[in-house]
Amino acid sequence: MDKLTLIKSKIAHIFNEDVYLYNIDFITRDSMYILEIQIDRYSNPVDLDLCSEISMKISDILDEIDVISEDYYLEVCSAGAEKEIRNEKELEQAKGKYVYVKLHQPSNGIDEILGTLEDITDDEILIIHFIKGVRKKAKILKENVKYISHAVKV
C-alpha cells in the first residue's frame, strides 16, 4: 500500500455525509514537499474554520502513523469553486448550479457550454445556456461529456 492510500484509509473516519475528501496528493512546490488534502462540503462552501478543524485532526493522525519520511507541510484546502464533477453524486449536487461542459463530439457546432445544470436523467444532462442573449436548452448525452466542472459566473 502506498503512502497516499494508507493516509486516505487512516483519515477516512474524519469525513461524513456532508464533508468529504475530494483529493489527496503529495506535491513539490519550490523544493518544499506538501501533502495537499482538498476537501469539499455538500451543504455549504468550505471555509477557513472547517479547513483548520480538519487539518488539526489529520495532523494528529499523521503524527501517529508517521508514514512520510521527508519534511513536509500539510495543506488542507477547499477543492475550489471550479472543481471537476467526477461522479453521479457530485453531479446531483451540482443540479441548479452553473457548470462548464466540454464535449467529446460537437453538437450543433458547439464543443463546450457554460450554463445552469437544469436536469439529469440516466442518459442525459440538460443545460440552460444563453447564445447572444437568447435562452437555449442543450440536452447532452452523458457519454458525450468529456469534462464537466463547476463554473463561476462573471
C-alpha positions as a Markdown table, in Angstrom:
| # | Residue | x | y | z |
|---|---|---|---|---|
| 1 | Met | 0.0 | 0.0 | 0.0 |
| 2 | Asp | 1.5 | 3.4 | -1.0 |
| 3 | Lys | 1.6 | 6.4 | 1.4 |
| 4 | Leu | -1.4 | 8.2 | 0.0 |
| 5 | Thr | -3.6 | 5.2 | 0.0 |
| 6 | Leu | -2.6 | 4.4 | 3.6 |
| 7 | Ile | -3.2 | 8.1 | 4.7 |
| 8 | Lys | -6.5 | 8.1 | 2.9 |
| 9 | Ser | -7.6 | 5.0 | 4.8 |
| 10 | Lys | -6.5 | 6.3 | 8.1 |
| 11 | Ile | -8.3 | 9.7 | 7.8 |
| 12 | Ala | -11.5 | 8.3 | 6.2 |
| 13 | His | -13.4 | 8.4 | 9.5 |
| 14 | Ile | -12.9 | 12.2 | 9.8 |
| 15 | Phe | -15.4 | 12.7 | 7.0 |
| 16 | Asn | -19.2 | 12.3 | 6.9 |
| 17 | Glu | -22.2 | 12.6 | 4.6 |
| 18 | Asp | -21.6 | 16.4 | 4.3 |
| 19 | Val | -17.8 | 16.9 | 4.4 |
| 20 | Tyr | -15.8 | 14.7 | 2.1 |
| 21 | Leu | -12.2 | 14.1 | 0.9 |
| 22 | Tyr | -12.1 | 15.4 | -2.7 |
| 23 | Asn | -8.4 | 14.7 | -3.5 |
| 24 | Ile | -5.1 | 13.9 | -1.8 |
| 25 | Asp | -1.7 | 14.5 | -3.3 |
| 26 | Phe | 1.9 | 14.7 | -2.3 |
| 27 | Ile | 3.5 | 17.6 | -4.4 |
| 28 | Thr | 6.6 | 19.6 | -4.6 |
| 29 | Arg | 6.4 | 23.4 | -4.7 |
| 30 | Asp | 9.6 | 25.5 | -4.7 |
| 31 | Ser | 11.6 | 22.4 | -3.4 |
| 32 | Met | 9.1 | 22.0 | -0.4 |
| 33 | Tyr | 7.1 | 18.8 | 0.0 |
| 34 | Ile | 3.4 | 19.4 | 0.6 |
| 35 | Leu | 0.8 | 16.9 | 1.5 |
| 36 | Glu | -2.2 | 18.6 | -0.2 |
| 37 | Ile | -5.6 | 17.5 | 1.0 |
| 38 | Gln | -8.6 | 19.0 | -0.8 |
| 39 | Ile | -11.9 | 18.8 | 0.9 |
| 40 | Asp | -15.4 | 19.7 | -0.1 |
| 41 | Arg | -18.8 | 20.0 | 1.5 |
| 42 | Tyr | -22.3 | 19.4 | 0.0 |
| 43 | Ser | -24.3 | 21.8 | 2.2 |
| 44 | Asn | -22.2 | 24.9 | 2.2 |
| 45 | Pro | -18.9 | 26.3 | 0.8 |
| 46 | Val | -15.8 | 25.2 | 2.6 |
| 47 | Asp | -14.5 | 27.9 | 4.9 |
| 48 | Leu | -11.2 | 28.5 | 6.8 |
| 49 | Asp | -12.7 | 27.2 | 10.1 |
| 50 | Leu | -13.5 | 23.9 | 8.5 |
| 51 | Cys | -10.1 | 23.6 | 6.9 |
| 52 | Ser | -8.5 | 24.3 | 10.2 |
| 53 | Glu | -10.6 | 21.8 | 12.1 |
| 54 | Ile | -9.9 | 19.1 | 9.5 |
| 55 | Ser | -6.2 | 20.0 | 9.4 |
| 56 | Met | -5.8 | 19.5 | 13.2 |
| 57 | Lys | -7.5 | 16.1 | 13.1 |
| 58 | Ile | -5.4 | 15.0 | 10.1 |
| 59 | Ser | -2.2 | 16.3 | 11.7 |
| 60 | Asp | -2.8 | 14.2 | 14.8 |
| 61 | Ile | -3.3 | 11.1 | 12.7 |
| 62 | Leu | -0.2 | 11.8 | 10.6 |
| 63 | Asp | 1.9 | 12.2 | 13.7 |
| 64 | Glu | 0.6 | 8.8 | 14.9 |
| 65 | Ile | 1.1 | 6.8 | 11.8 |
| 66 | Asp | 4.3 | 8.6 | 10.7 |
| 67 | Val | 4.5 | 7.3 | 7.1 |
| 68 | Ile | 6.1 | 10.3 | 5.5 |
| 69 | Ser | 9.9 | 10.4 | 6.0 |
| 70 | Glu | 10.5 | 13.7 | 4.2 |
| 71 | Asp | 10.0 | 17.1 | 5.9 |
| 72 | Tyr | 6.7 | 18.3 | 4.6 |
| 73 | Tyr | 3.9 | 20.8 | 5.1 |
| 74 | Leu | 0.3 | 19.7 | 5.5 |
| 75 | Glu | -2.1 | 21.9 | 3.4 |
| 76 | Val | -5.9 | 21.3 | 3.9 |
| 77 | Cys | -7.8 | 23.4 | 1.4 |
| 78 | Ser | -11.1 | 23.7 | -0.5 |
| 79 | Ala | -11.4 | 21.7 | -3.7 |
| 80 | Gly | -12.2 | 25.1 | -5.3 |
| 81 | Ala | -15.1 | 26.9 | -6.9 |
| 82 | Glu | -14.3 | 25.4 | -10.3 |
| 83 | Lys | -13.7 | 21.8 | -9.3 |
| 84 | Glu | -14.3 | 18.9 | -11.6 |
| 85 | Ile | -17.6 | 17.0 | -11.2 |
| 86 | Arg | -16.4 | 13.4 | -11.1 |
| 87 | Asn | -19.3 | 11.2 | -10.3 |
| 88 | Glu | -23.1 | 10.9 | -10.1 |
| 89 | Lys | -23.4 | 12.1 | -6.5 |
| 90 | Glu | -21.3 | 15.2 | -7.3 |
| 91 | Leu | -23.4 | 15.7 | -10.5 |
| 92 | Glu | -26.7 | 15.6 | -8.4 |
| 93 | Gln | -25.2 | 18.1 | -6.0 |
| 94 | Ala | -24.4 | 20.4 | -9.0 |
| 95 | Lys | -28.1 | 20.5 | -10.1 |
| 96 | Gly | -29.2 | 24.1 | -10.4 |
| 97 | Lys | -25.7 | 25.4 | -10.4 |
| 98 | Tyr | -23.6 | 27.0 | -13.1 |
| 99 | Val | -21.3 | 24.5 | -14.9 |
| 100 | Tyr | -18.8 | 24.2 | -17.7 |
| 101 | Val | -19.2 | 21.2 | -20.1 |
| 102 | Lys | -16.6 | 20.1 | -22.7 |
| 103 | Leu | -17.9 | 17.6 | -25.2 |
| 104 | His | -16.2 | 14.7 | -27.0 |
| 105 | Gln | -18.1 | 15.4 | -30.2 |
| 106 | Pro | -19.5 | 18.8 | -31.1 |
| 107 | Ser | -23.3 | 19.2 | -31.0 |
| 108 | Asn | -24.8 | 21.8 | -33.3 |
| 109 | Gly | -21.3 | 23.2 | -33.8 |
| 110 | Ile | -20.7 | 23.6 | -30.1 |
| 111 | Asp | -18.0 | 21.7 | -28.3 |
| 112 | Glu | -18.3 | 23.5 | -24.9 |
| 113 | Ile | -21.1 | 25.0 | -23.0 |
| 114 | Leu | -21.4 | 27.3 | -19.9 |
| 115 | Gly | -24.8 | 27.2 | -18.3 |
| 116 | Thr | -27.0 | 26.0 | -15.5 |
| 117 | Leu | -27.4 | 22.3 | -14.9 |
| 118 | Glu | -31.1 | 22.1 | -15.1 |
| 119 | Asp | -31.9 | 18.4 | -15.1 |
| 120 | Ile | -30.2 | 14.9 | -15.0 |
| 121 | Thr | -31.6 | 11.6 | -16.3 |
| 122 | Asp | -29.9 | 8.2 | -16.6 |
| 123 | Asp | -28.5 | 9.1 | -20.0 |
| 124 | Glu | -28.6 | 12.9 | -20.4 |
| 125 | Ile | -28.0 | 16.2 | -18.7 |
| 126 | Leu | -29.9 | 19.3 | -19.5 |
| 127 | Ile | -28.0 | 22.6 | -19.6 |
| 128 | Ile | -29.8 | 26.0 | -19.8 |
| 129 | His | -27.4 | 28.5 | -21.5 |
| 130 | Phe | -27.6 | 31.7 | -23.5 |
| 131 | Ile | -26.4 | 32.4 | -27.0 |
| 132 | Lys | -26.4 | 36.1 | -27.9 |
| 133 | Gly | -28.8 | 36.8 | -25.1 |
| 134 | Val | -31.3 | 34.1 | -26.2 |
| 135 | Arg | -32.1 | 31.3 | -23.7 |
| 136 | Lys | -31.3 | 27.9 | -25.1 |
| 137 | Lys | -31.7 | 24.3 | -23.8 |
| 138 | Ala | -29.0 | 21.8 | -24.6 |
| 139 | Lys | -29.7 | 18.1 | -24.0 |
| 140 | Ile | -26.3 | 16.3 | -23.8 |
| 141 | Leu | -25.7 | 12.6 | -23.7 |
| 142 | Lys | -23.6 | 11.7 | -20.6 |
| 143 | Glu | -21.4 | 9.6 | -22.8 |
| 144 | Asn | -20.6 | 12.7 | -24.9 |
| 145 | Val | -19.4 | 14.6 | -21.8 |
| 146 | Lys | -15.6 | 14.8 | -21.9 |
| 147 | Tyr | -15.3 | 17.0 | -18.8 |
| 148 | Ile | -17.7 | 18.8 | -16.5 |
| 149 | Ser | -16.9 | 21.2 | -13.7 |
| 150 | His | -18.4 | 23.9 | -11.6 |
| 151 | Ala | -18.1 | 27.3 | -13.1 |
| 152 | Val | -18.2 | 30.9 | -11.8 |
| 153 | Lys | -20.4 | 33.4 | -13.4 |
| 154 | Val | -18.6 | 36.7 | -14.3 |
